[in-house]
């Protein structure tokens, strides 16, 4: 078993591929050198262009069959490769020592990062309390994140109130101030300030599982609040108040405006336990023995988990220099707390960190571009799944059927907006070859049990190289040189709209 694509193609198929490649290359040379005279001197699409393109399409040996089949079927499933499905086995020879359950389901929400975080944390909770079925409350962290993001955006609105409304940064910040997404450091901020509770103490609500309408309401609300603060800032600018007094006045108004945010989110999600208020949670362990916890959400976090803040993110961003600490301007969720920080390093070091963690019994939070070269139903994440060549491209699915080169590198995909971190999950096992190198990884997703292997996914090492951008490693397991970079706090600040600011 393995993760790589399998057999060589028959000779006849190779000749077909070569013919298609020649046509693709001829298109490329035309675009680079350009014909002596374009068919359309005005740059418009003309009937002559269409005739030439249709002649080129009909010259391809695959076009007639492709037009017959793809008009009536899903593109990806039609060209899915059986070889990859067989090779990508859900069997792993190195795993964390303790199984957890159940598989979680974020449903119609963008809370994957909170599910990944709580799925990592529950390993320790379940081991210490001897549980065989347990979830932490994702909704508890979700409601505090909504509240804090609203405050964060309004603080940004105060800070940048002197900029024009159409300033690029102001427009960027207003685009999605209360999205469901987040990052590991943002989860750490929530855990440090609010702690965590079992799901039974603060269960799911309709709007936590289907957050779209609530997000629309809140986003409209805070945008309106931001405009009110901008108007007040303009009025105060003409006053004789000191800068400190102006800021104080703006913050007092912001606090009044935040009252409506609190009412809205607690109406939709329920009033959560306060971080320093005691709650009681009763449970049975896996042996049927009764247990009870009494304490605050902060107490619960401290009692049953290691400090999540004593972990940090490694990223693979080939656009930027390795061996440096990066952050993204204006990115965060709790005003005045931890920045989102990444140590950029080579992809092999991310792999090595994962293997080290799994061998130590520690599951790994990771961020990736889940939509590329993956299949939700089978749970397979493999560039070879849709193309025998196993080409490292975002849409290898189409290469065997259409005259497309699709040869962007990982760096180019980031540069052109073709790829970014879109999803967070957890690695809990790895399959190593005889030399100790990873072949495939077991992935705990948060899409329920109707996908993959009862909620589990398998990720090949090649997919990891191309579409994994981040892994989170405990400080105690990190290579010293990478930990030193993180602790140095000497960070390069990327612009607010950089793709590394994408929220999983």
N, C-alpha and C positions, 0 to 999 in steps of 0.2 A: 504493500500500500504506500501511496505517496501523494504529493500535492501537485506534481508537475504533469503537464500534458503528455500524452502517451505516444502512440505509434506514428511512424513516418507516413506520408501520404503516398498513394499510388503515383506512378510516373505520369499518367494521363492528367491527374489532378494538378500536378506540379506545372505541367505545360499550360493549363488553364490559368493558374495563378500568375505565371510569368507573363502571359499575354495581358492579363488585367494590370499587372504592375507596369508594363510598358505604357499602357494608356494613361495610367495615373501619372507616371513620370513625364509623359508628354504634356499633360495638363499643367504640371508644375513648371516645366521649362517655358511654356507659353506665358504663364503668369509672371515669371521672373524676367525673361528677356522681352516678352511682349511681341506680338506680330508687328509687321511693318506698318499696317494700318488697321485699327480696330474696325469691326463691322459696324459699330455705333460710335461715331465721332463725338456724340453728345453724352455718351456714358449711359444711355437708357437701354433697357432690354427691348430688342426688336425681333421681328419675325425671322430675320436672318440668323440672329443668335439662337433662337429656338430651334431652327432647322439644323444648325451645326451641332447643338447639344444633343438633339434627338438622334442624329446620325451616330454620334459618339456612343450614346447609350445603347443603340441597337447593335453596335459592333462588339459589345461585351457579350461573352457566351452565357453569362448568368442573368442577364436582364429579363429575358422572356419568362424564365422560371420564377424569378423574384417577383415580377409583376403579377404573375398568376397566383402565387402563394400568399404573399404578404398583404394583398388587398383583403384577405379574408381571415387573417390570423394575427396574433400578437407577435411582434418582431422578435422579442427576446426568447420566448418559450419555443418558437419555431426552430431556432438554430441552437438550442441548448445541447451540449455535448454529453452523451452518455459516458464517455471515458472519464470525464471530470467527476461526474456523479459517483462513479464507482471508486475512483482514486481517493476522493475526499471523504474518508471514513470518519465516523464519529467515535474513534477509538484513540486513546491517548495514554502514553506510558509514564507521564509525569504530571501529578495533579496535586492541588491543595489537599490537606489531610482530612477535611471535614466537609461533608455535603450539606447544602442548605436547600430550603424550599419554603414556599412554592415558587415557581417561576412567576415573575411579576408582570403586570400589564399597565402601562401608562395610558392606554386607551387613546382617546382623541385629544391628546395634549402634547406639549413639547417638553415634558419634564424628564427626558431621558437622563440628564446629568444628575438629577436628584435621585432617580431610581438606581443609577449606577453607584452613586455615593452610598445610599442606604443598603444596597446589595453588598457592597464591600464591608460596611460596618457590621452588618448582621452576622457575618461569620464569627466574629468574636463574641457577640451577644449570645448567639445560639450555643457556642461551645461552653461558655462560662455558666449558662443557665441550663445546659443539657436539654435543649429544645430540638424538636425535629420539624417544626413548622412555625415560621415566624416572619413577620414583616415589621420594619420600622415605619412610622408615618411619613410618607412622602408629602402628604397634604399639609402636615405641620410646617415643614420647611418651605413649602410652596407659598403658604399665605404670608409668612414673614418676608419671603423674597419679594412678593408683590408689593407689600407695604414699603419695604426698604428701597426697591427700585423706583417707586413713585417719588419718595423723598430724594433719592439720588438725582433723578432727572430734574426735579425742581431746584435742587441746589446748583446743578449745572446751569439751569436757566438763569439763576441769580448771578452766577460767576461770569456768564457770557452775555449778560443783558446789554452790554454796550456794543456788541457786534450787531451788524444788520441782520434782519430776519432771514434774508436769503444767503447769508454767509454759509459756506460749505459745511463747516462744523456744526452750526446751529441746525441746519437742515438734516444733517446726518443723525444728530442726537434725537431729533424729533421723529425720525423715521420709524423706530420701533422701541420706544423707551421702556415698555413693560412686557417684552416678549417672554415666553415661557423658558427660553434657553438660558444656559449658564455655563460656568466653568468650575474646575476643581477648587480654585482659590475662593471663588464666590461661595461654594458650598462650605468651605472652611470658615468663612466669615459668619455664615448663618449658624453653624454648629457652635462656634466659640461664643456668640452672643446669646443664642436662644436654646442651645442644647438640642435634645431629640427625645421623642416619646414613641412607645409602641403604637402600631396602627390602631389597635383597639381603643386607645385613649383619645385619638383624634382621627377618626375614620375618613374615608373618601366621601366626597359629595358629588352631586351632578356636575357642578362647574369645575371641580378639580379634575374630573375624568374627561370632561368635554369643555375645554377652557375658552373656546373661540369667542362666544358672546361676551363673557366677562372681560376678556382682553380688549374687545372693541370698546366696551363701555369705559373701562379704566383708561385706555389710551386717549379716547376723546376727552375724558375728564381732565387728565393731567396736561394735555396740550392746551386746553382752555385755561387751566391754572397758570401754566407757563406764560401765556399771553398777558394775564392779569399782573403777573410779577414784572414782566417787561414794561408794562404801562406805568406801574408804580415806580419802577426804577427811573423811568424818564421824568416822572414828576419830582422824585426826590433829587434828581441831578440838578434841578434848578433851585433847590433849597440851600440853606446855609448849614445844614447838618454836616457833621464830620463823616468821614468814610465809614468809621466804625458804627456810628448811629444809623447811617443809611442801611448798612448790612443788617443791623439788628432789627430795623423796621421791616425789611424785606423778609427776614426769617420769621418774625412774628406773624406776618400775613401768610407766609407759607404754612405755618403750623395750623392756622385757622382753615386753610384750604385742604390740608391733609385730613381733617376730620371727616370730610365726605368720602375720601378714599377708604378710610377705616370702616365707615358704615357700609360702603358698597361691598368690600371684600368679606366682611364678617357676615353680611346678609347672605352672600352667595356660598361661602365656604364654612361658616360657623365660627363662633368665638373660640380661639385656641387657648390652651393652657398658657399662662404667663411663664416666662423662663425661670422665675424665682418662686413660683407658687407650687406647693406640694400637690401631687396627685397620687392615687393608689391604683396599682395594676396587679391583678391576680391572674395566675396562670397555672397550668399543669406542665411538668416537664415530660420528656419522652418516656419516662417510666411510670407516668400517672401520678407523680408526687406533686402535691399542692405547693405553690410558692406565692409570695407577695412582695411587691416592691412599693415602698413609700418614699417619696422624695420629689425633687424638682426635675424638670427636663435637663438642666445642667448636671444635676447629681447623677441622673441616669447615664448620660454620656460619659462622665468621669468614671462611673462604677464598672461599666461593661465594655468599654472600648479603649484602645490606645489613642493617643492624641492624633487626630487626623491632620492637625496643623503641622505635625512633624513629618510631613511628606511634601514632595514638590514635583513639578512637571518637567519631564524631558520632552523636547519636541524635535521633529525632523523637518526643517524648513530649508531646503536646498537653495533658496534665493539668497539667504543671509549667511553670514560668517558663523562657522561652528565654534564652540568654546566660548560663547558669550551669553549673557543674560538679557532677555528681551521682555518688554511689556508693551501694551497697546494703550495709547493715550485715551483718557476718558472712560476706560473700561472698568466696570465694577458694579457692585450692588449695594454695599453698605458704606455710606459716606464716612471717610476717615479711617477705614479699616484696610486690610491687606489688599495690595494690588494683585492683579493677575500676572504671574511671573512664569517665564519659561526659560529653561536652559537648552539652547540649541546644540544638537550634536548629531553625529552620524547615525544612520539607520541601524547599523549593526550594534551600536551601543544601546539603542532602545530595545532591540531583541534580547541582548544579554541581560538587561535589567529585568525584563519579563521573566526570563528563565531563572534568574537568581531569586526573584520574589516567589515564583511558584514552588521552587525547591524548598524555600523557607516557609511554605504554607500560607503565603500572603496573596490573596487575589489582587488583580491589577485593574484599576480604572484606566480606560483609554478612550481617546477621541479619534474619529475617523470620518471618511466620506462614504457613508454606508450605501448610498445609492449606486455606486459604480461597480460594475462587474459582480453583482451579487444577486441572489434569488431568494426572495422572502419566503416562498413556500417550502423549498427544500432546506433553506438555512445555509446554503453554500455561498461562500465569499471567495471567488477564485477567478482570476483573469482568463483562465482556460475554459471556464464554464460555457462560454458562448463562442469560442473560436479555437480551433485546433492549434493555431500558432502560439497561443498563450501570450499574445502581444500585450505589453504593459500600457494599454491605453484605456481611456475612460469608457469607450463604447466599442470594445473589441467585438461585441455582438454583431456589428454591421459589416465588419471587414471582409467576411467571406461571401457577402451577398451584394455589396455596393462598392463602387469605385472610390473608396475613401481611404486616405492614408492614416488618419487618426494617430499621429505619432508624437503627440505632445509629451514632453517630459513632466515629471512631477512639479518641477519649478515653473515650467511654462503653464501648467494647469492652474497653479496659484496666481500667476501673473495676469492671466486672461479671465479670471473669474470662472473657469471651468470646474474648479474643485476648491473645497474648503472643509473644515471640520463641520459635519452636519449631525453627528450622533455620538453619544457616549454609551459604552457598554463595559462589561467586565470580563477579563480573561481569567479562567480558573484552572486551566490545564494546558499542557503543551506536549506534542509528540516529537521526540528527539531522535535523530538518526544515530548510527553507530559512532559517529564522531562527536556527538553532543550538540549538533546544530538543529535548530527548530525546523520542522517540516510543516506542521499545522498547529492551530491553537483552538481550544474550546472556548466559545464565547457565550456568556450569559447575557441574553438580551432582555428587553422589557416590553415585549410585544405579545405577551400571553403564550399559551400552549398550543394554539392552532397553527403556528408557523414553525419552520425548522423541525428539529427533532424534539418535539414537546417543549419548545421554547429555547432549546439550545441551538447555536449556530456553529459552523466550522469555518475557520479562516485559514487560508493557505499562507505559507511564508512569503510567496510572491505578492499576494494581495496586501499583506502587512507592509512590504516594501513600498508599494505604490500608493496606498490609500490610508495608512495609519499615520497620524501626525503627532500624537501625544500619548505618553504613558506616564502614570504617576507612581513614583517609587518612594518608600519610606526612607528617611534620612539615614537610618541605621544600615540599610542595605545598598545605599548608593555608592558608586565609586568616589573616592575622596576628591579627585580633581573636579568632578561635576558638582559635588556638594560645596566645595570651596567657591566655585563660580556663583552658585545660588546664594551662599552666605555673604558674598562680597557686596551685594546690593548695587553693584555698578552696572546699571541697566541701560540698554539701548531702547529708546522709546519709538515705537512704530506709530504711524498716524492712525487716527481713530477708525478709518475705513479700511485698514489693512486686513487681508483675509485671516490673519492670525487672531483677529478680534471676533471672528465668527463664534456664535454661541451654540454649543451642542444641545 
